[in-house]
């Protein structure tokens, strides 16, 4: 296995060729690890899981990473609810400022 470069409680971070692996040592490796590109993202994920915080402005991959690291079923369920809400809303349309377009056209 790789050398750990960070440890906090039961969580550790390994540096690998393509980035970093954050791992919860209380879970089996297959279910309790996630791959992230940046050390700070891995470190923040561990802090979020420990504090049971859910970031609202992040992508689904990162939310699933939090699920993989966590053992708290309530926390995991809240993240699943956020993911499901995002899926039910669908992708947002691009925003166009109509007023600016009219001004540029001289209307």
Order of alpha helices (4+ residues) and beta strands (2+ residues): beta-beta-beta-alpha-beta-alpha-alpha-alpha-alpha
